[in-house]
Amino acid sequence: MTAAGTRAPEADAVGEDFPVKCVRPPRSSARGRAAWVLTAGMAAALVALALLSAGLGAYDIPLGDVLAAVRHRVGLGGHGLDRTAESVLFDIRLPRVVLAVLVGASLGCAGTLMQGVFGNPLAEPGVIGISAGAAVGAVGAIALGLSFAGNWTVTVCAFAAGLATVLLVYAMSRDGGRTEVVTLILTGIAVNAFAGALIGLFIFFADNAQITQIAFWQLGSLSQATWPKVLAVLPCALAGLLAAPLYARRLDLLALGERPARHLGVEVERLRRALILVVALLTASAVAVAGIITFVGLLVPHLLRMAAGPGHRFLVPGSALGGALVLVAGDLAARTVAIPAELPLGVLTALIGSPFFFWLLRRTRRRQGGWA
């Protein structure tokens, strides 16, 4: 009964020849506005941090000179700098900033896709061993002196190893048609341990020059960024980043559950296989140039999901933008916190991301009432 003592129209339909119609409440635009505000804010912050990162370091370049030199280089006025400043800006800083954007966007987007594919909030390429697996491919190519694909050899090996790792994790974490969180994490622990053992074996047989390169992959860094490396990773990263948003709607349907998604026309297994390839492509391209950088793909999607909701139409591109922002900021901190020394970027992200992962693990466990 309503307040006026009459029955609601929906109640009159019960028991009649026509089924009850589901009345959808008006859709709030609050989350839509939050998504637009977040996108604009992250884009503005990324541009500001990129310019700041291009100028700050052991050799400081004023922001006005950075802007003037970039405008001068593209033919929009401005003025050139002296030879040292030009070399630092265009040969060292800008390739590093661009590489940080590509790697951060790849890792953030890959984390979102992993969480959507596996259907749980704890999935991330680094946590479940995909980054370590891709690193094994890259380290193996270095230690064995492989060069079958020229400059693409390390990227190809990283991609192949990353793909094999993600397929293994996917197969082992499935039980009864669904992915178990505990199995996923334990599989990641096992894969990370095995990958660490393989890397240690490669180190044992490597020479001193190769050991230096391998240490770079283990710690994660953008210190060796160059324009050829940017161009080497650009096709893989762009292919993955452009393909990922095409699956946003189907990821939203998959979040309802496998059976409802199938009834709504989603080919679940085909979707998973396609996204696994995209994740492997994004992760391998990032690992191939930056080494193992963990927790970016775990932290960024969760922060955005808490702020603007779980819709993948925003979450997939938003995580790419947020990942780029986080990694540019992290690389700037790694370069400037301990000048003239430089902190390994992978170590820095792990120091920040590990407590967040521990909090998330306990939060998920409380919500599910325990793992047993």
N, C-alpha and C positions, 0 to 999 in steps of 0.2 A: 504494500500500500504506500502511496505517496503521502506527503504532508497534507494534501487536500482531501485525502480519503479516497482517491480514485486509483485504479490500477494504471501502471505505466504501459505504454503501447507495446513494449517488448514482452511484457508479461501476458498480454492477451494472445500473443502468437503461440504460446505453449499449448500443445494439444491440438492445434489447428492443422490444416492440411499443409501449410507452408512452414518450413523450418525457421527457427529463430535466427535473425540476422545479427551478426556480431557488429556492435556499434563501436567504431574506432574513435578513441578520444582525439581531440584536436592535437596535432603534432606541434610540440613546443619548438620554437626556433632558437631556444637558448643555446643548445649544443651547436647548432649551425653557426650562430654568431661567434661562439667560443672557438670553433674551428677556423673561421675566417680571421679572427683576431690573433689566434696562435700562429697561423700561417704568415700573416703580415709581420707579426713581431719577430718570428724566427728568421724570416727573410731579411728584415732590416738588421737584426743582430748579426746574421751571418756576413752581410756586406761590411758592417762596421768592424767585426772581428777580423775579417780577411784583410782589410786595409791596415788595421792595427798590427796584425801579425806580419804583414809585408814590411812594416817599418821598424818594429822592435826586434832587438837582439843584441849580440855582442857589438855589432856595428849599427848604431841607430840612424834611421833616416826619418826626418820629420814628415808628418802626415801630408802636409801641403806639397812637399817635394815628391812624395809617392804619387799623389793625384796628378801633379803636373807632368811627371815622367810618363805615366800611363797614357795620359791624353796626348802627349807629344809622340809617343810610340804609335798610336793608332791614328794620328793625323788630325787631332781635334784641338790643336793649339798647345798650350802648356810650354814646358821647356825641358831640355835634357839635363842630365846630372853629370858629375865628373865620372871618369872611367871606373873608379873603384865602386862608387855608389851604384852606377848602372849595372855592373857585374853582379854585385850583391843582390840587387833588387830583381833583375830579370833572369839571372842564371841560377840563383840559389833560393831566394825567398818565394817568388811567385810560383815556380814549379812545386815547391813544397806546399804552398797554400792550396793550389789546384789539386794536388794529390791527396791532401787531407780531406778536401771536399768529396772527392770521388770515393775514397776508402770509407769515410764516415757514412756517406749516403748508402753505399753498398751494404755495410754492416747493419745499419739501422733498418733498411728495407728487408734484408735477409732475416733479421730477428722477428719482424712482424709476420713475414710469410711462414717462418717456422712455427710460431705460436698458432697461426691460423690452421696450418696443415695438421699439426699434432693435437690441436684442440686443448692446449693447456698453457698457462702463463709462464712456465718455467723453461720452455724450449728456447734455445739460442745457439747459434753455430759454435761458439766457444765452449759453452757449458757442456754440450753433448758431444764434443770431440771433433766436429767438422773442421774447425780451424786448425787443430793439431794434425788431423789427417791430411789437409791440404799442405801444411807445412812440411810434412814428411815427404810429399812429392817434390816440393821445391828444394828441400835440403838434399834429398837423394840425387836430384839433377845436378846440384852443385858438387856434392862429394864424388859422384861418379864421372864428373866431367862431361855430361851429356850435352850435345849440341845439334841434335837431329832436326830441330825446328828453328835454328838460329836464335834471334833475340826472343822468340816465343817459347823456347824450350821450357824454361822455368814455369811460365804461365800454363803451358799445356800439361806438364807433370802435376802442378798444383791442382788444376781442374780435374784431372783424371783421379787423383788420390782423394780429393774432396768429394767427388761424385760417388766413388766407391764407399767412402765413409758414411755419407748420408744414407745411401741405400742399406748399408749394414745396420745403422742405427734404426732406421725405419722398420726393417724386417724384425729386429730383435725386440723392439718396444711394442709391437703389436701382440695383443692377446685377446682372443675372443672377439675379434673385429673392432677393438678399440685400443687406444694407446694408454698404457699405464704410466703415471708420472714417476713412480719409484723405479720402474724398469727403465724408463728413459734416462733418469739421472744416473743409475747404476751402470747402464750401458755407456754413458758418457764418461764416467770415471774409468771404466775398463779401457775404452778407446783412447782416452788421454794418456793412461799409463802405458799402453802398448805403443802409442806414437812416441812418447818420451823415450821408451827403450830403443826404438828404431833410430831416433835422432841421436841418442847416445852411441849407438853402434856406428852410425855414419861418422860421428866425431872421432871415434877411436881409430878409424881407418883414414881420416882426412889429414891433409898436411896443414901447416900453420896458416897459409892464406885462406884455405877453405874453412878452417875452424873460425876465423874471423867473420867470414860471411855467414856461417851457420849461426853464430852467436847473435847476429843481427836478426835472423828469423825467429829465434827463440824469445828474444826480449821485445821485439816489435818496435819499429822506429821509422820515421820519415826522413832521417838524416841523409840518406843517399838519393833523395828525390832529384830527378833531372827531367828535362822535357822529353827525351826518348822514353823514359819509363812512364811518363804520363800518357804518351801516345800509345805505348804498348798495352796499357791497361784500359784505355778509354773505350775501345770497341766492346770489350766484355762487360764493363760496368754499365755503359749506356744501353746495351742490349737487355741486360737484366732489369735496369731501372725503368726502361720504357715498356717492357713486357709485364712487369709486376702489377701496375694499376689495372690492366685488362682483366685481372682475376678478382678484383675487389668485390664485385657483386656476388660471385660464386662463393667467396670466402665468408661473406655475411650469411649466405644460406647454409653453408657447411657448419657455421657456429650453432645453428638450430639442432644439429645432430645429423648423423649420416642418413638415417632412414627418412626424416623429413626432407633433407636435401635431395635425396634420390626422387622422392615423390614430386619435388618441384622442378625436376628435370636436370639436376646436376649429376654428371658422371663422376662419382667421387674418386674412384681409383685413378681415372684418367687425369682428373684435376690434381691429385696428389703427385702423380708422376711428373706432370708438367711443372709444378711448383718446386719439386725437388731439384729438377734441372736448373730452374731459375736461381734457387738458393745456392746450389753448387757453383753456378757461374759467378754470382755476386761474391761469394765467400772466397773462391779461388782467385778471382781478380784482385781482391783486397789483400789476401795473404801473399800473393806472388810479389807484391811491391812493398808491403809494409810489415810482413811477418805476422806473428800471432798477437792480435789485439782483441781482448775479450771484453764482455759485458756491455759493449755499446748496443748491441742488438737486443739485450735484455732490459736495460735501464730505460732507453728512449721510448720504446712502444708503451711501457707501463705508465710513464709520466704523462704521455699524450692521452692514453686511454682514460686515466683518472681525470684529466682536464676536459676532454671533449667527447668522451664516450667511445664505444667499441666499433663504430662503423668503419669498415676498411676503406671506403672511398676517400676518407680523410686520412686514416691511419697509415695506409701504405705510402702515399707521397709525403705525408707529414713526418713519418719516421725517417724517410730518406733525408728530408730537410733538417730534422732534429739531429740525426746522426752526423751529418756534415758539420752542423754547428758545434756539437760536443767535441768532435775530433779536432776541429780547428782551434777551439779553446784549449783542449788538452795538449795539443802540440805546442801552442804558444806558451802554456805553463811549463811544459817539459824543457823548452829552450831558455826560459827566462828565470825560473825559480832558483837555479843554482849556477848562474853565469860565473865563469866561462864554461863550466861543465854542462852536460845535457842529460837529463833523466830519460831512461827508456820509456817510450810512450805506452807500450804494453804493460809495463810494471805500474805506471801511474793509473791507467784505467782499471787494472785489477785491484789496486789499493782502494779505489773509490767504489768499484762495482761489487766487490766481495761482500761488504756489509749489507749492501742493498739486496743482494741475492739471499743472504741469510735471513733478512727480515721478510722478504717475499716468501721464502720457503716456510717459515713459521706461520705467516699469515694464511697461506694456502692450506696448510695442515689444520689450523684451527677452524677454518671455514668448512672443511670436509669432515671434521670430526675425527681426524687421525687417518693414517695410511692403512691400518689393518681392516 
